[in-house]
Amino acid sequence: MKKISFPLPYVVVLAIMAFSNTSFSSVAQTQDVLVSHIDSTVRPGNDFFMYANGRWFKEHPIPPSEQSNGIFQMIQDTINAQIHDVCVSSAKNQNAVKGSARQKIGDFYYSGMDSVSLNKNGITPLKIDFARINRIQNGKELMQMVAYLHTVAASPMFGFYVGQDDKISSKNAIHLSQGGLSLPDRDYYFATDKQAVEVRKQFMIYLQQQFRNMGYEPARANTAALQVMKLETALAKASRERADTRDPLKNYTKVTLTALEHQTPHLYFAAFMQSMGLPTVDSVIVGQPEFLTAVNGMMTTFPLSVWKDYLKFQLLNSLSDYLNDATYRLSFNFYAKTLRGIQEPRPRWKRVTDQTDGALGDLVGQVYVSDYLPKGTKAKLYEIGHRIKEIYAERIKNLDWMSPATKVKALHKLDVMIMKVGYPDKWKDMSALQIDRSSYVKNVMRANEWAVHYMIAKYGKPVDRTEWDMEPQTYNAYYNPSNNEIVVPGCNILVPGYEHKMADDAILYSIIGGSTFGHEMTHGFDDQGCKYDAEGNLHNWWTPEDSTKFFAKTKMIVAQFSKYIAVDSLHVNGDMTQGENIADLGGITMGYQAFQQTEQYKSHEKIDGLTPDERFFLGYAMAWMIDERPQAVANQVRSDVHSPAKFRVNGPLSDLDAFYKTFHVHKGDAMWLPESLRVKIW
């Protein structure tokens, strides 16, 4: 996709008194939060992640309803409690003006909490759509139904979206890509290790259960499950490995709709586009042309009856969480318990709060900003972001591997890089979305439909570079290469342990400066970001010599991370995760240099026995204080471009000379690397 999105490098900072004039030296001297997390039984040079966070992990085991525990959960719990208050108060207000944010939030939340109606209705709300699928008589009608599902629920057969053209960033284009799988990644369909084999076994059971849930007799349910598994395996076989989808140049092929129809005559893309509300399409951007060619062939090798079963499963599977308890439990047992090791469901109010926020994000955001976001959030985030930007410029100027001509272009790209922080200046108009209290799943489907229509309306119009793709209450951040922008939502202003006082600069510059702004800026110059120019257009602006030197360094970071064992015998995928690993290394490098310019660093004053340097690196480890179940780690390694949390700490710190000096890391320590293997890019 054109937007590179990242589960946060996570801006942690101040909180209620975050913007007072309190200096770092005024931090209360009860036991400091960094000190309280340290596990002194671990040598910092052997496993700094566990040294810095191990005591907290021991005292806070993973709850049975969660796949992990740590800083993200702590902050997300705070945000969710605030959003829950908004939902509950809105649901109680039955006099809210029809069409207002409060009315839609309240009715959506109420419908999700009405378990009596949900259990009474079962999967009945979907039976009309099941009947429509059963009536399909040919390939054209099948593609029209595929378009409908893309609008209200699932993404069967392939990926589809309208967004920026990577090579003409001012224009919105139609994108098609590989997709249609129910497992998190293609490798789950083929891997032979014990965990993957067990996942496939349980997925087959889940398929059978869901078909029986639709009313299939046991024998027919088993046959349908087997055929759908064969179909999805064929889709997986035609898909590129995830690491091979990272290069935007190799995943960009623009063709006319006429040519695409000629190449894939059994997919009836003109009918698909018409059903999506796109009657006049001139061209499309195809990410993986060979995938669509393969799917075109599958339209003749798999009978229509199998495709119908596949679409019915896709519909029910995508909406299982919003139906009766029995259907939800089937989905939970596979996707949460089997895939991620979660032992029990989260309380209904948490699930419904999350979904209300996800479906009505901008409406919730308006209330959140008004009622909960600290004043001055934007100003503080801009302050730290601009400081990191200055450091980045200095480092680009002093690079020994980048040519003068490319430095000029890199500095220009950095200079015009947009920083959106806090919350948008204008909100999305959601007035057309109708929400009531009659049906939770129908509310979800209508919200999905509104979002797709909002996206479709962009086609043929200039790109709105002021638009946000996240809400202020979303604990995340991203870099969008097509806009050359960093987006940091306002809720990232929270930090556990500093609710009533200002965190010192060591923490602010390691987490906000390094793990967020430095990380996201580096994405503009990582192995993919370097292929986009200052205006966000995809073309090579580096000299061949610069590219050769840069990719020699990235090969080193690939080799470094590929050696790390995440769980059992499963290694981190160094190729797939290299962009995030490069960004982590760049971020901590920038954050540390920026911290060196602060008064705290220059004073060498200790806080609770910790030097400024020790606090900086411990703060960075706290940014990734995440304890995960082994199943969740394995799932992440197979399907996520981010390395597991442990290696997001130990990996980049193993490359920093200052870390070695601060914690006396020597040869023989597990994290020690010879200087020749320490990766230095920025």
PyMOL commands that set and color helices and strands:
alter all, ss='L'
color gray80, all
select helices_A, chain A and resi 24-26+33-37+48-59+71-92+101-113+115-121+124-134+139-152+186-189+194-213+218-238+242-245+257-263+269-275+289-301+304-322+325-340+348-359+361-371+377-397+404-416+440-456+490-493+505-522+529-531+544-562+574-595+599-603+612-623+630-639+645-653+657-663+675-677
alter helices_A, ss='H'
color red, helices_A
select strands_A, chain A and resi 4-6+68-70+158-165+168-178+253-256+283-286+418-422+477-480+485-489+565-567+570-571+626-628
alter strands_A, ss='S'
color yellow, strands_A
deselect
rebuild
show_as cartoon
